[in-house]
Amino acid sequence: MSYIQHKSEESLEDYLETILILSRRLSDVRSIDVATELDFSKPSVSVAVKNLKNREYITVSENGYLHLTEEGRKIAESVYERHTLLTDWLVHLGVDPKVAASDACKMEHDITPESYEAMKKCILTILGRD
Protein backbone atom coordinates (compact mmCIF):
# COMPACT_ATOMS: atom_id res chain seq x y z
CA MET A 1 0.00 0.00 0.00
CA SER A 2 1.38 3.40 -0.93
CA TYR A 3 1.79 6.20 1.59
CA ILE A 4 -1.17 8.11 0.11
CA GLN A 5 -3.42 5.03 0.24
CA HIS A 6 -2.35 4.41 3.84
CA LYS A 7 -3.13 7.99 4.88
CA SER A 8 -6.49 7.76 3.12
CA GLU A 9 -7.40 4.59 5.04
CA GLU A 10 -6.22 6.18 8.28
CA SER A 11 -8.43 9.19 7.61
CA LEU A 12 -11.47 7.00 6.90
CA GLU A 13 -10.85 5.12 10.14
CA ASP A 14 -10.69 8.43 12.04
CA TYR A 15 -14.00 9.54 10.55
CA LEU A 16 -15.67 6.23 11.42
CA GLU A 17 -14.30 6.37 14.97
CA THR A 18 -15.55 9.94 15.35
CA ILE A 19 -19.03 9.04 14.11
CA LEU A 20 -19.10 6.17 16.63
CA ILE A 21 -18.02 8.42 19.51
CA LEU A 22 -20.52 11.12 18.55
CA SER A 23 -23.33 8.56 18.23
CA ARG A 24 -22.74 7.65 21.87
CA ARG A 25 -23.09 11.30 22.93
CA LEU A 26 -25.73 12.62 20.53
CA SER A 27 -29.11 11.29 19.50
CA ASP A 28 -28.33 12.11 15.86
CA VAL A 29 -24.98 12.71 14.15
CA ARG A 30 -24.64 15.12 11.26
CA SER A 31 -21.69 16.10 9.09
CA ILE A 32 -21.42 19.41 10.92
CA ASP A 33 -20.99 17.52 14.20
CA VAL A 34 -18.09 15.58 12.70
CA ALA A 35 -16.54 18.78 11.33
CA THR A 36 -16.80 20.45 14.72
CA GLU A 37 -15.44 17.44 16.61
CA LEU A 38 -12.42 17.04 14.32
CA ASP A 39 -12.00 20.78 13.69
CA PHE A 40 -12.15 20.13 9.93
CA SER A 41 -13.80 22.21 7.24
CA LYS A 42 -17.32 21.33 6.15
CA PRO A 43 -16.17 20.67 2.55
CA SER A 44 -13.51 18.20 3.77
CA VAL A 45 -16.07 16.33 5.83
CA SER A 46 -18.50 16.35 2.91
CA VAL A 47 -15.93 14.61 0.70
CA ALA A 48 -15.17 12.08 3.43
CA VAL A 49 -18.86 11.36 4.01
CA LYS A 50 -19.32 10.74 0.29
CA ASN A 51 -16.37 8.30 0.34
CA LEU A 52 -17.67 6.51 3.44
CA LYS A 53 -21.11 6.22 1.87
CA ASN A 54 -19.68 4.93 -1.43
CA ARG A 55 -17.71 2.28 0.48
CA GLU A 56 -20.91 1.37 2.36
CA TYR A 57 -19.45 2.19 5.78
CA ILE A 58 -22.25 4.68 6.51
CA THR A 59 -25.71 5.58 5.38
CA VAL A 60 -27.07 9.12 5.27
CA SER A 61 -30.75 9.68 6.00
CA GLU A 62 -32.94 12.15 4.13
CA ASN A 63 -32.44 14.51 7.08
CA GLY A 64 -28.65 14.26 6.73
CA TYR A 65 -28.08 12.04 9.74
CA LEU A 66 -25.09 9.71 9.57
CA HIS A 67 -25.43 6.06 10.60
CA LEU A 68 -22.71 3.43 10.65
CA THR A 69 -23.41 0.28 8.68
CA GLU A 70 -22.52 -3.05 10.25
CA GLU A 71 -19.14 -3.01 8.47
CA GLY A 72 -18.54 0.64 9.37
CA ARG A 73 -19.38 -0.03 13.02
CA LYS A 74 -17.03 -3.01 13.08
CA ILE A 75 -14.13 -0.89 11.84
CA ALA A 76 -15.01 2.04 14.12
CA GLU A 77 -15.22 -0.15 17.22
CA SER A 78 -11.92 -1.82 16.40
CA VAL A 79 -10.16 1.53 15.97
CA TYR A 80 -11.80 2.93 19.11
CA GLU A 81 -10.76 -0.12 21.15
CA ARG A 82 -7.15 0.23 20.00
CA HIS A 83 -7.20 3.96 20.70
CA THR A 84 -8.65 3.56 24.20
CA LEU A 85 -6.38 0.71 25.23
CA LEU A 86 -3.22 2.36 23.90
CA THR A 87 -4.14 5.68 25.54
CA ASP A 88 -4.77 4.00 28.90
CA TRP A 89 -1.48 2.13 28.66
CA LEU A 90 0.53 5.25 27.86
CA VAL A 91 -1.12 7.16 30.71
CA HIS A 92 -0.30 4.22 33.01
CA LEU A 93 3.33 4.58 31.92
CA GLY A 94 3.27 8.22 33.01
CA VAL A 95 2.60 9.98 29.71
CA ASP A 96 0.46 13.12 29.90
CA PRO A 97 -3.13 12.17 28.94
CA LYS A 98 -3.29 14.61 26.00
CA VAL A 99 0.03 13.38 24.62
CA ALA A 100 -1.03 9.77 25.23
CA ALA A 101 -4.28 10.26 23.28
CA SER A 102 -2.42 11.92 20.41
CA ASP A 103 0.22 9.20 20.27
CA ALA A 104 -2.40 6.45 20.53
CA CYS A 105 -4.20 7.97 17.54
CA LYS A 106 -1.04 7.54 15.48
CA MET A 107 -0.29 4.05 16.76
CA GLU A 108 -3.82 2.67 16.35
CA HIS A 109 -3.59 2.82 12.56
CA ASP A 110 -0.18 1.30 12.03
CA ILE A 111 -0.07 -1.69 14.35
CA THR A 112 -0.76 -5.10 12.83
CA PRO A 113 -3.59 -7.17 14.27
CA GLU A 114 -1.08 -9.78 15.48
CA SER A 115 1.05 -7.25 17.35
CA TYR A 116 -2.01 -5.47 18.74
CA GLU A 117 -3.47 -8.69 20.16
CA ALA A 118 -0.14 -9.55 21.81
CA MET A 119 0.13 -6.04 23.26
CA LYS A 120 -3.50 -6.09 24.33
CA LYS A 121 -3.03 -9.29 26.30
CA CYS A 122 0.02 -7.87 28.05
CA ILE A 123 -1.50 -4.42 28.67
CA LEU A 124 -4.72 -5.83 30.09
CA THR A 125 -2.68 -7.92 32.51
CA ILE A 126 -0.59 -4.90 33.53
CA LEU A 127 -3.69 -2.73 33.97
CA GLY A 128 -5.44 -5.49 35.92
CA ARG A 129 -8.25 -5.91 33.40
CA ASP A 130 -7.62 -9.47 32.29
NUMINU-907237 format. One record per atom (N, C-alpha, C): atom name; y negated, z negated, x negated. Coordinates in pm, 1 decimal, padded with zeros to 6 digits. Each point is the difference from the previous one (the first is absolute). Layout:
# residues N
ATOM; CA; Y; Z; X
...
This chain:
# residues 130
ATOM; N; 00117.6; 00000.0; -00085.4
ATOM; CA; -00117.6; 00000.0; 00085.4
ATOM; C; -00123.6; 00000.0; -00089.8
ATOM; N; -00094.5; 00084.8; 00031.2
ATOM; CA; -00122.4; 00007.9; -00079.4
ATOM; C; -00088.5; -00121.6; 00028.8
ATOM; N; -00097.0; -00019.2; -00085.6
ATOM; CA; -00094.1; -00110.9; 00015.9
ATOM; C; -00073.1; 00010.6; 00133.8
ATOM; N; -00043.5; 00118.0; 00036.2
ATOM; CA; -00074.0; 00019.6; 00125.7
ATOM; C; 00089.4; -00029.9; 00119.4
ATOM; N; 00125.2; 00045.7; -00003.9
ATOM; CA; 00092.8; -00029.0; 00109.7
ATOM; C; 00023.6; -00150.6; 00010.5
ATOM; N; 00015.5; -00065.4; -00115.6
ATOM; CA; 00023.6; -00144.1; -00001.7
ATOM; C; -00118.2; -00074.5; 00062.8
ATOM; N; -00121.1; 00035.5; -00039.1
ATOM; CA; -00119.2; -00065.0; 00054.4
ATOM; C; -00012.2; 00025.1; 00149.9
ATOM; N; 00039.3; 00119.2; 00044.5
ATOM; CA; -00004.3; 00032.2; 00141.7
ATOM; C; 00097.3; -00088.8; 00078.5
ATOM; N; 00120.6; -00017.4; -00052.9
ATOM; CA; 00099.3; -00085.7; 00065.1
ATOM; C; -00047.1; -00145.1; 00001.3
ATOM; N; -00059.5; -00043.6; -00110.0
ATOM; CA; -00052.7; -00135.7; -00009.7
ATOM; C; -00107.8; -00021.2; 00105.8
ATOM; N; -00086.5; 00096.7; 00016.8
ATOM; CA; -00106.5; -00008.3; 00098.7
ATOM; C; 00057.2; -00008.7; 00141.6
ATOM; N; 00099.6; 00083.8; 00029.9
ATOM; CA; 00062.7; -00004.2; 00132.9
ATOM; C; 00062.6; -00136.9; 00025.5
ATOM; N; 00064.3; -00055.8; -00102.0
ATOM; CA; 00060.4; -00132.0; 00014.2
ATOM; C; -00107.0; -00105.1; 00028.5
ATOM; N; -00114.0; 00010.0; -00068.4
ATOM; CA; -00109.2; -00094.9; 00023.7
ATOM; C; -00052.3; 00010.2; 00142.7
ATOM; N; -00013.3; 00121.7; 00050.6
ATOM; CA; -00045.6; 00017.7; 00138.3
ATOM; C; 00100.8; -00059.9; 00098.0
ATOM; N; 00127.7; 00026.5; -00021.0
ATOM; CA; 00102.4; -00053.8; 00089.6
ATOM; C; -00000.4; -00152.5; -00003.2
ATOM; N; -00009.5; -00056.6; -00119.7
ATOM; CA; -00004.1; -00145.4; -00014.0
ATOM; C; -00121.9; -00056.2; 00072.9
ATOM; N; -00113.1; 00064.4; -00014.0
ATOM; CA; -00122.6; -00046.4; 00065.6
ATOM; C; 00012.6; 00006.2; 00151.8
ATOM; N; 00057.9; 00107.0; 00051.0
ATOM; CA; 00020.4; 00010.5; 00145.6
ATOM; C; 00091.3; -00112.7; 00047.3
ATOM; N; 00104.1; -00029.9; -00076.0
ATOM; CA; 00090.8; -00109.8; 00035.3
ATOM; C; -00075.4; -00133.0; 00003.4
ATOM; N; -00075.7; -00028.9; -00103.3
ATOM; CA; -00073.7; -00126.0; -00007.6
ATOM; C; -00099.9; -00010.5; 00115.3
ATOM; N; -00072.3; 00108.3; 00025.4
ATOM; CA; -00097.2; -00001.2; 00109.1
ATOM; C; 00067.7; -00017.6; 00135.6
ATOM; N; 00117.4; 00060.3; 00016.5
ATOM; CA; 00070.3; -00010.7; 00128.6
ATOM; C; 00045.8; -00142.8; 00027.9
ATOM; N; 00009.5; -00080.1; -00104.1
ATOM; CA; 00036.3; -00141.0; 00017.7
ATOM; C; -00121.6; -00084.8; 00036.1
ATOM; N; -00120.2; 00051.1; -00029.6
ATOM; CA; -00124.0; -00072.2; 00028.4
ATOM; C; -00070.9; 00048.8; 00125.0
ATOM; N; 00014.1; 00128.7; 00029.1
ATOM; CA; -00074.3; 00061.7; 00109.6
ATOM; C; 00095.3; 00048.5; 00108.0
ATOM; N; -00047.8; 00003.5; 00122.2
ATOM; CA; 00085.0; 00051.2; 00108.4
ATOM; C; 00016.4; 00151.4; -00011.4
ATOM; N; -00103.8; 00068.1; -00047.6
ATOM; CA; 00005.5; 00144.7; -00019.6
ATOM; C; -00064.8; 00033.3; -00133.4
ATOM; N; 00057.5; 00096.6; -00071.2
ATOM; CA; -00052.5; 00040.7; -00130.2
ATOM; C; -00054.6; 00142.2; 00011.5
ATOM; N; -00123.7; 00016.4; -00044.8
ATOM; CA; -00063.3; 00131.1; -00000.3
ATOM; C; -00031.1; 00040.7; -00143.1
ATOM; N; -00031.8; 00126.6; -00019.1
ATOM; CA; -00034.4; 00049.7; -00133.2
ATOM; C; -00116.8; -00077.3; -00059.5
ATOM; N; -00098.6; -00033.1; 00081.9
ATOM; CA; -00116.3; -00073.2; -00049.2
ATOM; C; 00039.6; -00136.8; -00054.0
ATOM; N; 00101.5; -00061.9; 00059.5
ATOM; CA; 00047.9; -00129.4; -00048.5
ATOM; C; 00060.3; 00014.3; -00139.8
ATOM; N; 00073.7; 00108.5; -00018.8
ATOM; CA; 00060.6; 00027.7; -00131.1
ATOM; C; -00109.7; 00026.8; -00102.4
ATOM; N; -00099.1; 00079.1; 00037.2
ATOM; CA; -00111.5; 00031.5; -00090.5
ATOM; C; -00073.0; -00127.3; -00041.2
ATOM; N; -00024.7; -00086.6; 00095.7
ATOM; CA; -00069.4; -00125.5; -00028.1
ATOM; C; 00084.2; -00088.8; -00091.0
ATOM; N; 00127.3; -00012.9; 00032.2
ATOM; CA; 00089.7; -00087.3; -00077.9
ATOM; C; 00010.6; 00045.1; -00145.3
ATOM; N; 00012.2; 00130.1; -00020.2
ATOM; CA; 00017.1; 00053.4; -00135.6
ATOM; C; -00133.0; 00033.4; -00068.4
ATOM; N; -00109.0; -00008.2; 00075.6
ATOM; CA; -00132.3; 00038.5; -00049.5
ATOM; C; -00000.4; 00146.0; -00045.1
ATOM; N; 00060.4; 00085.1; 00083.4
ATOM; CA; 00005.3; 00144.2; -00023.4
ATOM; C; -00089.5; 00069.3; 00101.6
ATOM; N; -00036.7; 00123.0; -00030.3
ATOM; CA; -00081.7; 00076.8; 00093.8
ATOM; C; 00084.7; 00043.3; 00119.3
ATOM; N; -00066.5; 00019.4; 00112.3
ATOM; CA; 00069.9; 00046.7; 00120.0
ATOM; C; 00066.1; 00135.9; -00021.3
ATOM; N; -00066.7; 00095.5; -00068.9
ATOM; CA; 00066.8; 00128.2; -00024.4
ATOM; C; 00127.5; -00012.5; -00084.5
ATOM; N; -00000.8; -00088.7; -00099.1
ATOM; CA; 00119.8; -00020.5; -00082.3
ATOM; C; 00115.5; -00053.1; 00083.5
ATOM; N; -00031.6; -00095.1; 00086.2
ATOM; CA; 00103.3; -00057.7; 00086.1
ATOM; C; 00048.7; 00104.1; 00099.9
ATOM; N; -00088.4; 00082.1; 00049.1
ATOM; CA; 00037.6; 00105.4; 00094.1
ATOM; C; 00102.2; 00095.6; -00062.5
ATOM; N; -00022.7; 00038.2; -00123.2
ATOM; CA; 00094.5; 00087.9; -00071.4
ATOM; C; 00133.6; -00071.1; -00017.9
ATOM; N; -00004.5; -00126.2; -00038.6
ATOM; CA; 00123.8; -00075.9; -00019.6
ATOM; C; 00077.3; -00015.1; 00130.1
ATOM; N; -00070.4; -00027.8; 00108.5
ATOM; CA; 00065.3; -00015.0; 00130.8
ATOM; C; 00068.8; 00130.4; 00039.1
ATOM; N; -00066.6; 00110.0; -00023.9
ATOM; CA; 00060.0; 00130.9; 00030.2
ATOM; C; 00128.4; 00018.9; -00081.5
ATOM; N; -00003.7; -00036.4; -00128.7
ATOM; CA; 00119.1; 00012.4; -00084.8
ATOM; C; 00112.0; -00092.1; 00047.3
ATOM; N; -00034.1; -00122.6; 00034.2
ATOM; CA; 00100.9; -00094.8; 00048.6
ATOM; C; 00062.0; 00048.1; 00130.3
ATOM; N; -00082.1; 00056.2; 00086.2
ATOM; CA; 00048.8; 00053.0; 00127.9
ATOM; C; 00090.6; 00120.8; -00023.9
ATOM; N; -00041.5; 00090.7; -00088.3
ATOM; CA; 00080.3; 00118.4; -00031.3
ATOM; C; 00134.8; -00036.5; -00061.3
ATOM; N; 00003.9; -00109.8; -00073.5
ATOM; CA; 00125.9; -00044.8; -00061.5
ATOM; C; 00080.5; -00089.7; 00093.9
ATOM; N; -00053.0; -00018.8; 00120.5
ATOM; CA; 00064.3; -00079.3; 00104.9
ATOM; C; 00018.4; -00146.6; -00038.3
ATOM; N; -00099.5; -00053.7; -00072.8
ATOM; CA; -00001.6; -00141.7; -00034.2
ATOM; C; -00080.9; -00079.2; 00102.1
ATOM; N; -00088.7; 00069.9; 00072.6
ATOM; CA; -00078.8; -00064.6; 00104.7
ATOM; C; -00012.5; 00094.8; 00118.8
ATOM; N; -00035.9; -00059.6; 00111.3
ATOM; CA; -00042.1; 00078.3; 00115.8
ATOM; C; -00142.7; -00044.6; 00031.2
ATOM; N; -00073.6; 00086.7; 00066.6
ATOM; CA; -00137.2; -00031.4; 00038.9
ATOM; C; -00009.3; 00022.0; 00150.5
ATOM; N; -00037.7; -00105.1; 00071.3
ATOM; CA; -00009.2; 00010.0; 00146.0
ATOM; C; -00122.9; 00081.2; 00038.9
ATOM; N; -00008.0; 00032.9; 00128.3
ATOM; CA; -00116.0; 00073.6; 00051.5
ATOM; C; -00129.7; -00077.5; -00023.6
ATOM; N; 00010.6; -00132.2; -00003.8
ATOM; CA; -00116.9; -00085.4; -00022.8
ATOM; C; -00030.8; -00017.9; -00148.9
ATOM; N; 00079.3; 00062.7; -00085.9
ATOM; CA; -00023.7; -00010.0; -00143.8
ATOM; C; 00063.7; -00119.6; -00067.3
ATOM; N; 00091.3; -00066.4; 00069.5
ATOM; CA; 00067.3; -00115.4; -00059.5
ATOM; C; 00116.1; 00046.2; -00087.3
ATOM; N; 00012.8; -00064.1; -00115.8
ATOM; CA; 00104.2; 00035.0; -00096.1
ATOM; C; 00120.8; -00090.0; 00019.7
ATOM; N; 00118.5; 00061.6; 00000.0
ATOM; CA; 00125.1; -00073.8; 00015.0
ATOM; C; 00098.4; 00050.0; -00105.6
ATOM; N; 00063.3; -00092.6; -00068.1
ATOM; CA; 00101.2; 00037.1; -00098.2
ATOM; C; 00125.8; 00047.9; 00071.2
ATOM; N; 00058.5; 00107.4; -00050.9
ATOM; CA; 00130.9; 00041.9; 00049.6
ATOM; C; 00103.8; -00090.6; -00066.3
ATOM; N; 00123.7; 00014.7; 00038.2
ATOM; CA; 00106.1; -00080.9; -00061.0
ATOM; C; 00002.6; 00021.2; -00151.9
ATOM; N; -00007.8; 00125.6; -00042.8
ATOM; CA; 00000.7; 00030.7; -00143.6
ATOM; C; -00125.7; -00053.8; -00068.2
ATOM; N; -00114.3; 00015.5; 00063.7
ATOM; CA; -00125.0; -00051.2; -00055.0
ATOM; C; 00001.7; -00151.3; -00014.0
ATOM; N; 00053.5; -00068.1; 00100.9
ATOM; CA; 00011.4; -00146.3; -00003.5
ATOM; C; 00093.8; -00044.2; -00111.6
ATOM; N; 00108.0; 00071.9; -00017.4
ATOM; CA; 00096.5; -00033.8; -00105.3
ATOM; C; -00066.8; 00005.7; -00138.0
ATOM; N; -00075.1; 00104.1; -00024.2
ATOM; CA; -00070.3; 00014.5; -00128.0
ATOM; C; -00105.4; -00109.0; -00013.5
ATOM; N; -00079.3; -00019.7; 00104.6
ATOM; CA; -00107.9; -00099.3; -00003.4
ATOM; C; 00054.1; -00140.0; -00026.7
ATOM; N; 00107.9; -00036.2; 00067.1
ATOM; CA; 00056.8; -00133.7; -00018.9
ATOM; C; 00057.0; -00017.4; -00139.9
ATOM; N; 00057.8; 00105.2; -00053.9
ATOM; CA; 00052.1; -00006.0; -00136.6
ATOM; C; -00113.1; -00020.3; -00101.0
ATOM; N; -00106.8; 00075.4; 00015.5
ATOM; CA; -00115.0; -00012.0; -00090.3
ATOM; C; -00063.1; -00138.4; 00015.1
ATOM; N; -00015.8; -00045.7; 00123.1
ATOM; CA; -00060.9; -00130.3; 00025.6
ATOM; C; 00084.9; -00112.5; -00058.8
ATOM; N; 00131.3; 00011.0; 00013.3
ATOM; CA; 00088.3; -00101.9; -00058.6
ATOM; C; -00017.3; -00005.3; -00150.9
ATOM; N; 00000.4; 00116.8; -00064.3
ATOM; CA; -00017.6; 00003.6; -00145.5
ATOM; C; -00134.5; -00060.0; -00038.3
ATOM; N; -00104.4; 00038.7; 00072.9
ATOM; CA; -00134.4; -00049.1; -00029.6
ATOM; C; -00006.3; -00152.4; 00011.1
ATOM; N; 00051.4; -00052.9; 00108.5
ATOM; CA; -00004.8; -00144.0; 00024.9
ATOM; C; 00079.8; -00077.7; -00104.2
ATOM; N; 00120.7; 00044.6; -00026.9
ATOM; CA; 00084.6; -00070.7; -00096.1
ATOM; C; -00060.5; 00003.7; -00140.2
ATOM; N; -00046.5; 00117.3; -00042.4
ATOM; CA; -00057.9; 00012.3; -00133.0
ATOM; C; -00129.4; -00081.2; -00012.0
ATOM; N; -00080.3; -00001.5; 00104.6
ATOM; CA; -00122.3; -00081.3; -00000.9
ATOM; C; 00034.3; -00147.9; -00013.1
ATOM; N; 00093.7; -00046.7; 00080.7
ATOM; CA; 00040.1; -00141.1; -00004.1
ATOM; C; 00052.1; -00038.6; -00138.3
ATOM; N; 00078.0; 00088.9; -00058.5
ATOM; CA; 00056.5; -00026.6; -00132.2
ATOM; C; -00109.9; -00010.7; -00104.9
ATOM; N; -00093.4; 00093.7; 00001.5
ATOM; CA; -00108.7; -00002.8; -00097.9
ATOM; C; -00087.1; -00124.4; 00017.2
ATOM; N; -00027.5; -00038.2; 00123.2
ATOM; CA; -00076.6; -00123.0; 00024.9
ATOM; C; 00077.3; -00119.7; -00053.7
ATOM; N; 00131.2; -00002.3; 00022.9
ATOM; CA; 00085.8; -00107.8; -00051.2
ATOM; C; -00007.9; -00008.7; -00152.7
ATOM; N; -00017.2; 00114.2; -00064.3
ATOM; CA; -00010.7; 00004.1; -00146.0
ATOM; C; -00139.1; -00041.3; -00049.0
ATOM; N; -00092.4; -00022.0; 00092.2
ATOM; CA; -00133.1; -00046.1; -00037.3
ATOM; C; -00108.6; 00105.3; 00005.4
ATOM; N; 00032.2; 00118.3; 00050.4
ATOM; CA; -00099.3; 00106.5; 00011.4
ATOM; C; -00089.9; -00028.6; 00119.7
ATOM; N; -00129.9; 00024.9; -00015.6
ATOM; CA; -00094.3; -00015.8; 00109.5
ATOM; C; 00048.2; 00081.8; 00120.6
ATOM; N; -00004.9; -00056.3; 00120.1
ATOM; CA; 00052.2; 00071.1; 00118.1
ATOM; C; -00057.7; 00140.3; 00021.8
ATOM; N; -00128.9; 00019.3; -00024.3
ATOM; CA; -00057.9; 00133.7; 00019.0
ATOM; C; 00054.6; 00098.2; -00103.0
ATOM; N; 00012.8; -00044.6; -00123.5
ATOM; CA; 00056.0; 00084.5; -00105.5
ATOM; C; 00147.0; 00027.3; 00029.8
ATOM; N; 00071.4; -00103.1; 00043.8
ATOM; CA; 00142.1; 00015.0; 00032.7
ATOM; C; 00020.2; 00104.0; 00109.6
ATOM; N; -00081.1; -00005.5; 00104.4
ATOM; CA; 00012.2; 00096.2; 00110.7
ATOM; C; -00030.3; 00141.7; -00048.1
ATOM; N; -00100.6; 00014.0; -00084.1
ATOM; CA; -00035.4; 00132.1; -00053.6
ATOM; C; 00111.2; 00054.9; -00088.8
ATOM; N; 00052.6; -00084.7; -00087.1
ATOM; CA; 00108.7; 00043.9; -00088.2
ATOM; C; 00127.2; 00031.3; 00078.2
ATOM; N; 00028.8; -00081.4; 00100.4
ATOM; CA; 00118.9; 00023.8; 00082.8
ATOM; C; -00009.9; 00134.4; 00070.1
ATOM; N; -00121.3; 00036.7; 00042.7
ATOM; CA; -00020.6; 00128.1; 00067.4
ATOM; C; 00035.6; 00116.2; -00093.0
ATOM; N; -00028.0; -00014.8; -00126.4
ATOM; CA; 00034.6; 00104.5; -00096.4
ATOM; C; 00150.7; 00001.2; -00026.4
ATOM; N; 00056.7; -00118.3; -00014.8
ATOM; CA; 00141.7; -00011.6; -00034.2
ATOM; C; 00091.9; 00044.5; 00114.0
ATOM; N; -00040.4; -00027.7; 00123.2
ATOM; CA; 00086.8; 00024.9; 00115.6
ATOM; C; 00039.1; 00145.9; 00015.6
ATOM; N; -00080.6; 00090.0; -00053.0
ATOM; CA; 00026.7; 00142.7; 00015.3
ATOM; C; 00086.6; 00057.6; -00111.0
ATOM; N; 00000.5; -00064.2; -00114.3
ATOM; CA; 00064.9; 00059.3; -00116.6
ATOM; C; 00137.5; -00055.5; -00033.0
ATOM; N; 00033.4; -00113.7; 00055.2
ATOM; CA; 00127.7; -00061.9; -00033.0
ATOM; C; 00114.5; 00069.3; 00074.5
ATOM; N; 00109.3; 00019.2; -00068.9
ATOM; CA; 00117.0; 00062.6; 00063.2
ATOM; C; 00066.0; -00100.3; 00094.0
ATOM; N; 00071.2; 00048.5; 00099.8
ATOM; CA; 00070.2; -00092.0; 00090.1
ATOM; C; 00096.0; -00092.6; -00075.2
ATOM; N; 00069.3; 00053.4; -00099.3
ATOM; CA; 00095.6; -00081.6; -00077.0
ATOM; C; -00071.3; -00114.4; -00071.7
ATOM; N; -00108.0; 00031.4; -00069.4
ATOM; CA; -00074.1; -00103.4; -00071.9
ATOM; C; -00063.1; -00099.3; 00097.0
ATOM; N; -00053.0; 00049.4; 00111.9
ATOM; CA; -00061.0; -00090.0; 00096.9
ATOM; C; 00102.0; -00098.8; 00054.3
ATOM; N; 00117.0; 00047.4; 00037.0
ATOM; CA; 00102.2; -00089.9; 00054.9
ATOM; C; 00041.3; -00106.3; -00101.0
ATOM; N; 00011.0; 00038.2; -00127.2
ATOM; CA; 00034.1; -00097.0; -00104.8
ATOM; C; -00111.9; -00103.0; -00015.4
ATOM; N; -00124.6; 00048.7; -00001.7
ATOM; CA; -00114.3; -00090.6; -00010.3
ATOM; C; -00008.9; -00089.7; 00122.9
ATOM; N; 00021.5; 00057.3; 00116.2
ATOM; CA; -00008.2; -00074.9; 00124.9
ATOM; C; 00096.9; -00117.5; -00001.5
ATOM; N; 00121.8; 00025.5; -00040.4
ATOM; CA; 00101.5; -00104.9; -00005.1
ATOM; C; -00045.1; -00113.4; -00092.0
ATOM; N; -00050.3; 00036.6; -00116.2
ATOM; CA; -00046.5; -00098.6; -00097.1
ATOM; C; -00123.6; -00074.0; 00050.9
ATOM; N; -00096.9; 00072.5; 00053.1
ATOM; CA; -00124.3; -00059.9; 00047.7
ATOM; C; 00026.7; -00095.3; 00115.8
ATOM; N; 00084.5; 00039.6; 00093.2
ATOM; CA; 00030.2; -00087.0; 00113.4
ATOM; C; 00065.2; -00129.8; -00046.2
ATOM; N; 00081.8; 00007.9; -00102.0
ATOM; CA; 00061.5; -00119.9; -00056.5
ATOM; C; -00107.0; -00089.0; -00063.6
ATOM; N; -00088.8; 00061.5; -00078.9
ATOM; CA; -00106.3; -00074.4; -00065.7
ATOM; C; -00092.7; -00065.9; 00102.3
ATOM; N; -00033.1; 00073.7; 00104.7
ATOM; CA; -00091.3; -00051.2; 00102.2
ATOM; C; 00070.0; -00092.8; 00100.7
ATOM; N; 00131.3; -00014.6; -00014.5
ATOM; CA; 00075.0; -00087.7; 00088.8
ATOM; C; 00018.3; 00054.3; 00139.3
ATOM; N; 00007.1; 00133.1; 00010.6
ATOM; CA; 00016.3; 00064.2; 00131.7
ATOM; C; 00134.1; 00070.9; 00014.8
ATOM; N; 00092.6; -00030.2; -00084.8
ATOM; CA; 00129.4; 00070.1; 00007.3
ATOM; C; 00089.0; -00060.5; 00098.8
